[in-house]
Amino acid sequence: MDEVVGQRRLLGEKGPLRALIEQGLVVPLIFWGPPGTGKTTVGRLVAGRWGARFVQKSAALATMSEVREALTASRELWQRVGQRDLLFLDEIHRWNRAQQDVLLPFLEEGSILFIGATTENPSFALRSALLSRAQLFVFEPLSEDDLRALLARALRDERGYGGRVELEPEAGEFLVRYADGDARRLLIALETAVGAVGEGCLSLAQVEEAVGRKAPRYDRAGEEHYNLISALHKAVRNSDVDAALYWLARMLESGEDPRYLARRLVRMASEDIGLADPGALRLAVAAAQAVEAVGMPECELAVAEAVAYLALAPKSNALYLAYGEAKRDVQATINEPVPLHLRNPVTDTMKDLGYGKGYRYAHDLPEGVAPMPCLPEGLRDRVYYRPKAVGWEGKLRERLAAIRARIRGEKRSE
């Protein structure tokens, strides 16, 4: 266990996972973390420490009958000699809820040792019944120092290249950055470079040519997708244009659909900027149109322009809050009839019933606003829109005060 690189928080001298293993507290485990962070390696160590045979299955590849056979075999071994297998089920998030239920009776009776590994958030991917029976441990991406230590070991250790391969310092740093926290990616890249160039001292140019361009770690349907769009949105909201452009580049370079990003920019323009800068929505829509018209990679600068504009624009969520309050009233109050004076009297019968009676045509008045309420009676005093004193909305704030006073029939001194 001391040879495991990374995960010191879990496996260090006082790490909770290490303590659980060494104290022999046999419970089902869930390992959650990105690829190449040691989940399977630690699983093998756990099996050895607990004296169990390590049975590895992938939820993406194994059939349900294969998993049932493994579960049944462990139950029979347990009943016969008191020993159990350790079933390591990789990519457990690939199983639907009904499939996950197959595990529950075996875990409940304790006839098998179990570790489920996932790269997806267990809160969304796993059944609560399974989570309640297991102890969750979160594996973090390896740090650059962890990766440097792993690379040095691979070069000098007899289980690796045993000193037969050296790397120029720049080549080693390239591999560390290329790995992006993934130990498996680091070692595969090293093997690829040595296979292409041969043993000896490898230069940066040789390693770059052999390995090629890094594919960023990303899953357009997984949690990382939501983490990155959250980071982009919050950077824009906080007017941090540099961070916003970085997160945009992360998503586009990872293969994110620019149409999705364009839709989110339209939302940001309305939610976080609103009428503080009406031009924000126009530019966001223009970027969306550019995406449809020219596609990637030509549209990336149009999207970047919109992101930068939104980040630097004055911010107001007044419109977002106003619409939310109006929507809540629609859902929570009686939907009163439209006041008669606002109804259009298109027939004589409607006129006789009072449709349009008392309506004032705003254009006939010098102020352009009639002293006439337009909300239902039960909501007559509601105020939804509260503009902030920023950007264009600051001008609207002054005008709105006069408009509301006029609607209420109040006289305001100029």
C-alpha positions as CSV (number, residue, x, y, z in Angstrom):
1,M,0.0,0.0,0.0
2,D,3.0,2.3,0.6
3,E,3.8,2.0,-3.1
4,V,0.5,3.5,-4.3
5,V,1.2,6.9,-5.8
6,G,-1.4,9.5,-4.9
7,Q,-4.5,9.3,-2.7
8,R,-2.5,10.2,0.4
9,R,-5.7,11.6,1.9
10,L,-7.2,8.1,1.8
11,L,-4.2,5.9,2.0
12,G,-1.7,7.9,4.1
13,E,-0.7,7.0,7.6
14,K,-4.0,8.3,9.0
15,G,-6.1,7.9,5.9
16,P,-9.7,6.6,6.4
17,L,-9.5,3.9,3.7
18,R,-6.2,2.6,5.0
19,A,-7.5,2.4,8.5
20,L,-10.6,0.5,7.3
21,I,-8.5,-2.0,5.4
22,E,-5.9,-2.6,8.1
23,Q,-8.4,-2.9,10.9
24,G,-10.2,-5.6,8.8
25,L,-13.6,-3.7,8.7
26,V,-15.1,-5.7,5.9
27,V,-17.8,-3.5,4.3
28,P,-18.9,-3.0,0.7
29,L,-17.0,-0.1,-0.9
30,I,-17.7,2.4,-3.6
31,F,-14.6,4.1,-5.3
32,W,-15.5,7.2,-7.2
33,G,-12.9,9.1,-9.2
34,P,-11.6,9.8,-12.7
35,P,-9.7,7.2,-14.7
36,G,-6.2,6.3,-13.8
37,T,-6.3,7.3,-10.2
38,G,-5.7,3.9,-8.7
39,K,-9.2,2.5,-8.0
40,T,-8.5,-1.0,-9.5
41,T,-5.0,-1.1,-7.9
42,V,-6.3,-0.4,-4.5
43,G,-9.1,-2.9,-5.1
44,R,-6.4,-5.6,-5.7
45,L,-4.6,-4.6,-2.5
46,V,-7.9,-4.8,-0.5
47,A,-8.5,-8.3,-1.8
48,G,-5.0,-9.4,-0.8
49,R,-5.3,-7.8,2.6
50,W,-8.7,-9.5,3.2
51,G,-7.5,-12.8,1.9
52,A,-10.0,-12.9,-1.0
53,R,-9.8,-13.9,-4.6
54,F,-10.0,-10.8,-6.8
55,V,-12.8,-11.2,-9.4
56,Q,-12.9,-8.3,-11.7
57,K,-15.9,-7.6,-13.9
58,S,-16.9,-4.6,-16.0
59,A,-20.5,-3.4,-15.9
60,A,-20.1,-2.2,-19.5
61,L,-19.0,-5.6,-20.8
62,A,-20.1,-8.4,-18.5
63,T,-23.5,-9.9,-18.9
64,M,-25.9,-10.2,-16.0
65,S,-25.6,-14.0,-16.1
66,E,-21.8,-13.7,-15.7
67,V,-22.2,-11.5,-12.7
68,R,-24.8,-13.8,-11.2
69,E,-22.4,-16.7,-11.6
70,A,-19.7,-14.8,-9.7
71,L,-22.1,-13.9,-6.9
72,T,-23.4,-17.5,-6.6
73,A,-19.9,-18.9,-6.7
74,S,-18.8,-16.7,-3.8
75,R,-21.9,-17.6,-1.8
76,E,-21.1,-21.3,-2.3
77,L,-17.5,-20.8,-1.3
78,W,-18.6,-18.8,1.8
79,Q,-21.1,-21.5,2.8
80,R,-18.6,-24.3,2.2
81,V,-15.4,-23.0,3.8
82,G,-16.2,-19.6,5.2
83,Q,-14.2,-17.7,2.6
84,R,-15.5,-15.1,0.1
85,D,-14.5,-13.7,-3.2
86,L,-14.0,-9.9,-3.8
87,L,-16.1,-8.8,-6.7
88,F,-14.6,-5.6,-8.2
89,L,-17.3,-4.2,-10.5
90,D,-15.9,-1.5,-12.7
91,E,-18.0,1.2,-14.3
92,I,-20.9,0.3,-12.1
93,H,-22.7,3.4,-13.2
94,R,-23.4,1.6,-16.5
95,W,-25.9,-0.6,-14.7
96,N,-29.5,0.6,-14.4
97,R,-31.3,0.5,-11.1
98,A,-32.9,-3.0,-11.7
99,Q,-29.5,-4.5,-12.5
100,Q,-28.0,-2.9,-9.3
101,D,-30.7,-4.5,-7.3
102,V,-29.2,-7.9,-8.1
103,L,-26.3,-7.1,-5.8
104,L,-28.4,-6.2,-2.8
105,P,-29.3,-9.7,-1.3
106,F,-25.7,-10.9,-1.6
107,L,-24.4,-7.7,0.1
108,E,-27.1,-8.0,2.8
109,E,-26.2,-11.6,3.7
110,G,-22.5,-10.8,3.4
111,S,-21.7,-13.7,1.1
112,I,-19.4,-11.6,-1.1
113,L,-16.9,-8.8,-0.6
114,F,-17.7,-6.0,-3.0
115,I,-16.1,-2.9,-4.5
116,G,-17.9,-0.8,-7.1
117,A,-15.8,1.6,-9.1
118,T,-17.3,4.6,-11.0
119,T,-16.3,7.7,-12.8
120,E,-19.7,9.2,-12.4
121,N,-21.3,10.9,-9.3
122,P,-22.8,8.1,-7.2
123,S,-25.5,10.4,-6.0
124,F,-26.9,10.3,-9.6
125,A,-25.7,7.0,-10.9
126,L,-26.3,4.6,-8.0
127,R,-29.4,3.4,-6.2
128,S,-29.8,4.8,-2.7
129,A,-30.3,1.2,-1.4
130,L,-26.8,0.3,-2.7
131,L,-25.2,3.5,-1.4
132,S,-26.7,3.0,2.1
133,R,-25.0,-0.4,2.3
134,A,-21.5,0.8,1.1
135,Q,-18.8,3.1,2.2
136,L,-18.0,5.8,-0.4
137,F,-14.4,6.9,-1.0
138,V,-13.5,9.7,-3.5
139,F,-10.3,9.3,-5.5
140,E,-8.7,12.6,-6.7
141,P,-6.7,13.1,-10.0
142,L,-3.0,12.6,-9.3
143,S,-1.0,15.8,-8.8
144,E,1.9,16.7,-11.0
145,D,4.3,15.7,-8.2
146,D,2.6,12.3,-8.0
147,L,3.0,11.8,-11.7
148,R,6.6,12.8,-11.6
149,A,7.2,10.2,-8.9
150,L,5.4,7.6,-10.9
151,L,7.4,8.4,-14.0
152,A,10.7,8.3,-12.2
153,R,9.8,4.9,-10.8
154,A,8.8,3.6,-14.2
155,L,12.2,4.6,-15.6
156,R,14.5,3.3,-12.8
157,D,12.6,0.3,-11.3
158,E,13.3,-3.2,-12.6
159,R,9.6,-3.7,-12.9
160,G,9.7,-0.8,-15.4
161,Y,12.6,0.1,-17.7
162,G,15.3,-0.4,-15.1
163,G,17.4,2.5,-16.1
164,R,17.5,1.6,-19.8
165,V,15.4,4.6,-20.8
166,E,16.0,8.3,-19.9
167,L,14.0,11.4,-20.6
168,E,15.2,14.9,-21.2
169,P,13.6,17.1,-18.5
170,E,11.3,18.8,-21.0
171,A,10.1,15.5,-22.3
172,G,9.3,14.3,-18.8
173,E,7.3,17.5,-18.1
174,F,5.5,17.1,-21.3
175,L,4.4,13.6,-20.3
176,V,3.3,14.9,-16.9
177,R,1.1,17.6,-18.4
178,Y,-0.1,15.2,-21.1
179,A,-1.3,12.7,-18.4
180,D,-3.7,15.3,-16.9
181,G,-3.8,13.6,-13.5
182,D,-4.2,10.1,-15.0
183,A,-1.5,7.5,-14.1
184,R,-2.6,5.1,-16.8
185,R,-2.4,7.8,-19.5
186,L,1.1,8.6,-18.3
187,L,2.4,5.1,-18.5
188,I,0.7,4.3,-21.8
189,A,2.2,7.5,-23.3
190,L,5.7,6.5,-22.0
191,E,5.4,3.0,-23.5
192,T,4.2,4.5,-26.8
193,A,7.2,6.8,-26.9
194,V,9.7,4.1,-26.1
195,G,8.0,1.7,-28.6
196,A,8.3,4.3,-31.3
197,V,11.8,5.7,-30.6
198,G,13.5,2.8,-28.7
199,E,15.4,2.8,-25.5
200,G,18.0,5.4,-24.6
201,C,17.5,9.1,-24.0
202,L,14.3,10.5,-25.4
203,S,14.0,14.2,-26.4
204,L,10.9,16.4,-26.2
205,A,10.5,16.4,-30.0
206,Q,10.6,12.6,-30.1
207,V,8.1,12.2,-27.3
208,E,5.7,14.8,-28.8
209,E,5.9,13.2,-32.2
210,A,5.2,9.7,-30.8
211,V,2.4,10.7,-28.4
212,G,0.6,13.3,-30.4
213,R,-2.0,15.8,-29.2
214,K,-3.6,15.3,-25.8
215,A,-7.3,14.5,-25.8
216,P,-8.7,16.3,-22.8
217,R,-10.6,14.2,-20.2
218,Y,-14.3,14.9,-20.9
219,D,-17.6,13.1,-21.1
220,R,-20.3,15.1,-22.8
221,A,-23.0,13.1,-21.0
222,G,-21.2,12.9,-17.6
223,E,-20.7,15.0,-14.5
224,E,-17.6,16.7,-15.9
225,H,-19.8,18.2,-18.6
226,Y,-22.0,19.8,-15.9
227,N,-19.0,20.9,-13.8
228,L,-17.4,22.7,-16.7
229,I,-20.6,24.5,-17.9
230,S,-21.2,25.5,-14.2
231,A,-17.7,27.0,-14.1
232,L,-18.2,28.9,-17.3
233,H,-21.5,30.3,-16.2
234,K,-20.3,31.4,-12.8
235,A,-17.1,32.9,-14.3
236,V,-19.3,35.0,-16.7
237,R,-21.6,36.0,-13.8
238,N,-18.6,37.1,-11.8
239,S,-17.3,39.2,-14.7
240,D,-14.1,37.1,-14.8
241,V,-13.4,37.2,-18.5
242,D,-10.1,35.3,-18.3
243,A,-11.6,32.4,-16.5
244,A,-14.7,32.4,-18.8
245,L,-12.5,32.1,-21.9
246,Y,-10.5,29.3,-20.3
247,W,-13.6,27.2,-19.4
248,L,-15.0,27.9,-22.9
249,A,-11.7,26.6,-24.5
250,R,-11.8,23.6,-22.2
251,M,-15.2,22.6,-23.4
252,L,-14.7,23.4,-27.1
253,E,-11.3,21.6,-27.2
254,S,-12.9,18.6,-25.5
255,G,-15.4,18.3,-28.3
256,E,-18.4,20.0,-26.7
257,D,-21.3,20.8,-29.1
258,P,-21.0,24.6,-29.8
259,R,-24.8,24.7,-30.2
260,Y,-25.2,23.7,-26.6
261,L,-22.8,26.4,-25.5
262,A,-24.6,29.0,-27.7
263,R,-27.9,28.1,-26.0
264,R,-26.4,28.5,-22.6
265,L,-25.0,31.9,-23.6
266,V,-28.5,33.0,-24.5
267,R,-29.6,32.0,-21.1
268,M,-26.7,33.8,-19.3
269,A,-27.5,37.0,-21.2
270,S,-31.1,36.9,-19.9
271,E,-30.5,35.5,-16.4
272,D,-27.4,37.4,-15.3
273,I,-27.3,40.6,-17.5
274,G,-30.9,41.2,-18.5
275,L,-31.8,44.9,-19.1
276,A,-28.5,46.1,-17.6
277,D,-27.2,45.7,-21.2
278,P,-29.9,44.7,-23.7
279,G,-27.1,44.2,-26.3
280,A,-25.9,41.1,-24.5
281,L,-28.9,39.1,-25.6
282,R,-28.5,40.3,-29.2
283,L,-24.9,39.3,-29.3
284,A,-25.6,35.9,-27.7
285,V,-28.3,35.2,-30.4
286,A,-25.9,36.4,-33.1
287,A,-23.3,33.9,-31.8
288,A,-25.9,31.1,-31.9
289,Q,-26.7,32.0,-35.5
290,A,-22.9,32.0,-36.4
291,V,-22.6,28.5,-34.9
292,E,-25.4,27.3,-37.1
293,A,-24.1,29.1,-40.2
294,V,-20.4,28.1,-40.2
295,G,-19.9,25.4,-37.5
296,M,-16.6,24.5,-35.9
297,P,-13.8,25.5,-35.9
298,E,-14.8,28.8,-37.7
299,C,-17.5,29.7,-35.2
300,E,-15.2,29.4,-32.1
301,L,-14.2,33.1,-32.1
302,A,-17.8,34.2,-32.5
303,V,-18.6,32.2,-29.4
304,A,-15.5,33.5,-27.6
305,E,-16.6,37.1,-28.5
306,A,-20.0,36.5,-27.0
307,V,-18.5,35.0,-23.8
308,A,-16.1,37.9,-23.4
309,Y,-18.9,40.5,-23.9
310,L,-21.2,38.7,-21.4
311,A,-18.4,38.6,-18.8
312,L,-17.6,42.3,-19.2
313,A,-21.2,43.5,-19.4
314,P,-22.9,45.1,-16.4
315,K,-24.8,42.5,-14.4
316,S,-28.4,42.4,-13.1
317,N,-30.6,39.4,-12.2
318,A,-33.6,41.7,-11.7
319,L,-35.4,40.3,-14.7
320,Y,-34.6,36.7,-13.6
321,L,-36.0,37.4,-10.2
322,A,-39.0,39.3,-11.5
323,Y,-40.1,36.5,-13.8
324,G,-39.6,33.9,-11.1
325,E,-41.9,35.8,-8.7
326,A,-44.5,36.2,-11.4
327,K,-44.3,32.5,-12.2
328,R,-44.7,31.5,-8.5
329,D,-47.8,33.7,-8.3
330,V,-49.3,32.0,-11.3
331,Q,-48.7,28.6,-9.7
332,A,-49.6,29.6,-6.1
333,T,-52.6,31.9,-6.5
334,I,-56.1,31.7,-8.0
335,N,-55.9,32.5,-11.7
336,E,-58.3,35.4,-11.7
337,P,-60.2,36.4,-14.8
338,V,-58.7,39.1,-16.9
339,P,-60.1,42.5,-15.7
340,L,-63.0,43.6,-17.9
341,H,-61.3,46.9,-18.9
342,L,-58.5,44.9,-20.5
343,R,-60.7,42.6,-22.6
344,N,-61.3,43.4,-26.2
345,P,-65.0,44.0,-26.9
346,V,-65.2,42.6,-30.4
347,T,-69.0,42.0,-30.3
348,D,-72.0,43.9,-29.1
349,T,-72.7,41.3,-26.5
350,M,-69.2,41.7,-25.1
351,K,-69.7,45.5,-24.9
352,D,-73.0,44.9,-23.0
353,L,-71.1,42.7,-20.5
354,G,-68.7,45.5,-19.8
355,Y,-65.7,44.3,-21.9
356,G,-63.4,47.2,-22.5
357,K,-65.3,49.6,-20.1
358,G,-62.9,52.0,-18.5
359,Y,-60.0,51.3,-20.8
360,R,-57.7,54.2,-21.4
361,Y,-55.6,54.3,-24.6
362,A,-52.1,55.2,-23.5
363,H,-51.2,57.0,-26.8
364,D,-54.0,59.5,-26.2
365,L,-52.4,60.8,-23.0
366,P,-49.5,63.2,-22.9
367,E,-47.6,61.1,-20.4
368,G,-48.1,57.9,-22.5
369,V,-49.2,56.0,-19.4
370,A,-52.8,55.7,-18.2
371,P,-53.7,55.7,-14.5
372,M,-55.1,52.2,-15.0
373,P,-54.1,49.0,-13.2
374,C,-53.4,46.0,-15.4
375,L,-53.0,43.2,-12.8
376,P,-55.9,41.1,-11.5
377,E,-57.6,42.5,-8.4
378,G,-56.0,40.0,-6.0
379,L,-52.5,40.9,-7.2
380,R,-53.1,44.6,-7.6
381,D,-50.2,45.8,-5.5
382,R,-47.7,43.2,-6.6
383,V,-44.2,44.5,-7.7
384,Y,-42.0,42.0,-9.6
385,Y,-39.4,43.9,-11.5
386,R,-36.9,45.8,-9.3
387,P,-34.2,47.1,-11.6
388,K,-30.7,47.8,-10.3
389,A,-28.8,51.0,-10.6
390,V,-26.4,49.5,-13.2
391,G,-25.9,50.0,-16.9
392,W,-29.0,50.6,-19.0
393,E,-31.2,49.3,-16.2
394,G,-30.2,52.3,-14.1
395,K,-32.0,54.5,-16.6
396,L,-35.0,52.2,-16.6
397,R,-35.1,52.4,-12.9
398,E,-35.8,56.1,-12.9
399,R,-38.4,55.8,-15.7
400,L,-40.2,52.9,-13.9
401,A,-40.7,54.8,-10.7
402,A,-42.6,57.5,-12.7
403,I,-44.6,54.9,-14.6
404,R,-45.7,53.1,-11.5
405,A,-46.7,56.3,-9.8
406,R,-48.8,57.2,-12.9
407,I,-50.5,53.8,-13.0
408,R,-51.5,54.2,-9.4
409,G,-52.9,57.6,-10.2
410,E,-50.3,59.5,-8.1
411,K,-49.0,62.9,-9.1
412,R,-45.3,63.3,-9.1
413,S,-43.5,66.6,-9.0
414,E,-41.0,66.9,-11.8
